[in-house]
Amino acid sequence: MVKIRLKKMGAKKRPDYRIVVQDARKPRDGRTIEEIGQYHPIAPEGNQSCFDMERAKYWISVGAQPTEIVKKIFRTGGLAADGTPIAR
């Protein structure tokens, strides 16, 4: 199964994550299919995440499953878990 999940990139006490499309059997920091965004949890509110909404919609439409954390990130970015945009 293909999952949309976080890949840790930051230094000690300075977390930084990439939102990636990856085979569920691969390790967290292993080889990815595609990187579609970034997540910075210690950044100011509103600047914590950025991702390519079109690529996220595409991967969800072909069956990729986002993890719970990525679903929350997508919701704050205006994308529902099923790939439809959230009206603001």
Buried (B, 14 or more C-beta within 10 A) or exposed (E): EBBBBBBEBEEEEEBBBBBBBBEEEBEEEEEBBBBBBBBBEEEEEEEBBBBBBEBBBBBBEEEBBBBEBBBEBBEEBEBEBEBEEEEE
